[in-house]
């Protein structure tokens, strides 16, 4: 019976806090992080030929990124809106950088709970193993990467970044709502395996694992999907009436998977087999071969960019605009801040990332053949063939 706890902290204040008179130091932020893990285990010797191992694990990482404030764009007369009242991001090619989009106030909190149980039993020439693993993780993210508006000045008007800055010529202005991701996901795996000593010269190992796929659930509903048939028919969402044709959201009849936009997959079976053969019977030549298939699943932050699409994130990009009024030529004017009701606005040129509801999990197959021969008392030679094949890699459309 054992228990183990580990806690790690990391703290670093923003440089601007130490040098408040140097605004260039605002391009770097600070952090106040803590990571904790707790593992509990109990191993039972059930008999002289049977052992049961139970493991429980909890992990939590809390990443807090912080910045030291100075002023926002509206404070200095720029006609825009900032979700941060004390921060500005402005990059001038060949000149200076003020602030940094990825160094602002943000939190990334991920918690995982996992329970696994494994049983090993010896019966004659067989060593049988079977077990199960169940896990659940939750990830909450809030950040302000583009919430204050990001100005880029590259000198496209005069050829000099600093000259364009003095003239107020902005090459690109990017703004979005604060980005959120609030997700949970379940995992389950069950396996059975047998190592069989089939004879004095041959040992076989074979097993099967079942890993059904339970898609990520986006708790706050910041998720959508795209149906090409609805798009061709001009069908629109009833949840967000101004959404482009073909997009569906939780609450629409065509949306599947609760708050995931994906269907569960029950047929993820992963077989594996291996063999070891003493070719000559004298223990000097061996032939070993194996094959295995396994599945991979995406990370907890896979939908981070999905959740910043319109109407929640509304990543708006304005090209060749003015520093004093970046939305002066934008259709409808400044769209911020936004309201997320049924009549929420969907600005033009919005960016969307949609997943096929029946997208199969990434799959990887491995196989190998190894021949080894002992020569004399202190030399051995070997030849190996190792292959792998990966398919069903995820992408978005």
N, C-alpha and C positions, 0 to 999 in steps of 0.2 A: 504494500500500500504506500503510495507516495503522493506528494503535492509539491508543486513548484510554481513560484510567482516571480515574475520579472517586470520591473518598471524602469523605464528610461525617459529622461526629460532632456530637452534641448531648448535653451533660451538665448536669444540674441536681439537686443534692441535695434530699432532702425537707426542707421548712421546719422540721419538728419537730427535725431534727438540729441546726439552728441555734438553736432556742429550746426546749430540752428541758423547761422548766418550764411551757410553755403547751400543754396537751393539745389545745386547739382547733385548733392548727396541724396536727394529724394528719389533718385532712380533706383535705389535699393531699399527694400523693406526689411523688416525683422520677423522673428517668429517666436512662438511660445508653444512647444510641442511636448506631448507626452504619449508614450506607447506602453501598453500594459498587456501582460499575458498570464493566464493561470491555467495550469494543467493538473488534473487529478487522474490517478490511475490505480487500478487494483488488479492483481494477477492471482487467479485461483488455480492451484494444482488440484484438479478434480480427482485425478487418480494417477497411477504410474504411467498412464498412456494418454492422458487428456489434460489440456491446459486451456483456461479461458482468460483473456485479457480485455479489460474494459478501460477505455480512455475517454475523458471529458476535457475539452479544451475551450477556453474563452480568450479572445484577443480583441483589443480595442486600441485604435490609433486615433488621436485627436490632434490634428494639425491646425494650428492657428497662425495664419499669416497676417501681419499687421504693418501699418504704415504710420508715419508721422505726418500730420497734416500741415498744409501751408495756405493755399487758396484754391478756389474752384474757378472754372472758366467764367460763369456768370458774375462772380465777384469782381472780375477785371473788365467787365463790360461786354463780354462776348454773348450774343443773343442765342443761348442754348440752355438746355436743362442738364443738371448734374445730379445723379443719385448720391454722390459723395460731396458734401458741402465744404470739403477742405482739400481737394486733390485735383490735379490737372495732369494730363499726359500730352506732351508735345515733343515730337522728334524732328530735328532740323538736320538734314544731310550736310555734312561738312561743317556743322556748327555745334549744337549742344542738344542734350536730351533732358527734358524736364519730366520727372516722374517715370513710372513704368507700369504698364497695364497688369503685369503678373506679379507685382510687388505691393498690391493693395490689400485691404481688409478681406480676409477669406477664411473659411473654416471647412475642413474635410474630416468628417468623423465616420469611421467605419468600425463596425462591431460584428464579430463572428462567434457563433456558438456551434460546437461540433461534438458529436457523441459517436464513438465507434466501439464495436465489440467483435473480437476475433476468437475463434475456437480452433484448436489443433488437436487431432486425435490420431493415434497410431494404431493401425489394425493390420497385423501381419506384415506384408510387404508394402503396405500403403500408408502414407502420411496424408491424412485428409485435413483440409483447412476450409473454413467457411466463416463468413462474417457479414456485417452490415455497417454502413456509415451514413449518418444523417447530419446535415449541417444547415444552418440558416445564417445569412449575413444581411446586414442593413448598412447602407451608405448614405450619408447626408452631406451635401455640398452646398455651400453658398459662397459666392465670389462676386467681384466687381470688375472683371477684366475689361469690359468696355462700357461700364455703367457711367463713367464720368465723361465719356467721349474722348476719342484718340485722334489727335491731329498729326498728320504727316506732311512735311514740307521738304521737297526734294530738289527744288531749283528748276522745275520744268518751265517756268515762265522766263526767268532771266539767265538760267544756267548756273546760278549760285543759290544754295540753300538759304544762307543768311540774308541775301538780297530779297528773296521771295518772302522771307519772314518779315522783313521791314515793310514790304509792300502789302502784307496780309494775304499772300497767295498760297492757298492750301492745296496740295496735290490730292489728298484723300482725307476724308473725315469719316470715322467709323464709330457708331454708338449702338448700344443695346441695353436692355433692361439688366439688372443684376441677375446672374445665372444661378439657378437652383437645380439640384438633383436630389430627389428623395426616393430611394429605391430599396426593395427587399427581394430576396431570392432564396428558394429552397433547393437543397441538393440531397439526393439519395443514391446510394450505391449498394448493391448486394452481390456477393461473389461466392464461388465454390471452386476448390482447387484440389488436385490429387497428385502426389508424387509417388510413382509406382516403380518399385525395383522389380522389373519384369524378369530379371535373371542376374546371374553373377556378372554379366558383361553389358547389360542394357538397363538404363533408367529412363523412364518417361515422366514428363511433367505436363499437365494439361488442366485448363480451367476455363471458367466463363464468368464474366462480370456483366451485370445489368445496371446501366446508368440512365434512367429516364431523364428527360430534359424538362425542367420547369422554368419557363421564361421569367425574366426580370419584371417585377411589378413596380410601376412608377406610382408611388403613394399619392402624390399631389396631383396626379392626372395630367402632367405635362408630357403627354405622349400622343402620337398620332400614327396613322398609316396611310398608304396610298393604294387605291384600287384603279387599275388602268381601265377596266370596263366602265366604272362610274365616271371616270374622266371623259371617256369617249361619249358617254351619254349625257354629259353636262350635269351630273348629279352632285348636289352640294350637301355639306354637313348641316344637320339640324341643331347641333350644339353650338357651332360658330357659323353663322349664316353668311359671313363675308369671306370665309375661307375659299381658296381656289378649288375648282371642281376636282373631284377624285380623292380629296383628303377626307379621312374619317377620324373621329375622336371617341374616347370613352363616352358612352351614352348613345352613339349612333348604332343603328341596327347592324351595320356591316363591320363594326369593330369587334375583334375577337380577343380572347385571352384575358378577360377582366380589365386590367389596366396595363397590359403588356403589348397588345397588338400582335401577339404571336400565339400559335397553337402549341400545346404540349406535344412532346414526342416520347412515345412509349417503347419504341423498337431499337433503342441503343444497346445492342448486345456486343460485347467485346470478348472474343475468344482468344486464347493463347495456347501454344503447345511448344514443348521442347523435348529433346532427346539427347542422351549421352551414351555413346557406344564404345566399348573397349574392343577395337577392331581385331587385334591379334590375340587377345586373351592374356597377354603377359604384362599389362599395365603400362606399356610403352607407346602405344599409338591410340589416339582417341579421335573420335568424330562427334562433334556436337552441332546441333542445328536447332533453330527456333523460329517461331513466328508469333507475332502479337498484333492486335488491333486495339486502338484506344481512341477516346474522344476528348475534345478540348472545348472549354467554354470561355466566353469573353469575360473581361474584367467587370467589376462592379460599376465603373465609371464609363461604360460603353455608351450609355445614352446621355452623356454630359452635353454633347453638342446637339442632340435631338431636342433636349429640353430648352434650348435657347432660340428655337425657331419661333416665328410668329404664331400665335399672338403674344406668347409669353416673353420671348427674348427679343424678337424683332431686330435682328442684326441689320442695321441700315448703313449702307456705304454710299457716300456722296463724293463724286470725283470733281476735281477742279473747281473748288468753291472758295469763299472768302473767310478769313479768320474772324472777322467781326460778326458774321451772320452765316454760319455754315449751311443752314437750311433755306437760304434765301431763294434758291431756284428749285427746291425740292417740291414735288407735287403734293399739295395740301399743307405745306409748311411743316414745322416741327411736330413730329408725331408723339413726342415724349412729354409727360409720362402717359402710360397706356392703361386702359381699363379692360379687364378680362371677362366681360359678360358676353351674352349671345351676339351682340352687335360689335364685338371687338374689331378694331381696324386691322387690316392686313396690308401693310405698306407694299408697294411694288418692289420687285426684285428680291423678295424674301428667299432665304436659303433653307431647304428642307432635306432631311435625311430619313429615308423610309426603308424598312426591312421587309422582306418577303415573309408573310405570316407563317409559311411552311418551310422556311429556311432550315435545312438540316445542319446538325452540328458538325464542326470541323472534325475530320477523321484522319488518323495517321496510322499507317501500317509499317511494321518493321520486320525484317527477316535477316537471318544470318546463317552461315555455315563456317565452321572452324575445324581444321585438321591440325593435330599436333603430334609430333614424334620425338621421343627422347633418343638421343644419340650418345652412346657411351654413358658415363656416369654423371657428367656435369654439363651437358649441352642439350638444348631442345630447339626444334624449329617448328614454325607454325605458318599456316596460310589461312587467310580469312576472307570471306565475302560478306559484306554488310550492305544491305539495301533498305531504303525506306521510301514511302510514297504518301504524300499528304494531299487531300482534296477537300472540297466543300469549304474553302477559305471564305470567311465572311467579308462582304463588302456592302456598301450602301448605294442606293440609286436615287 
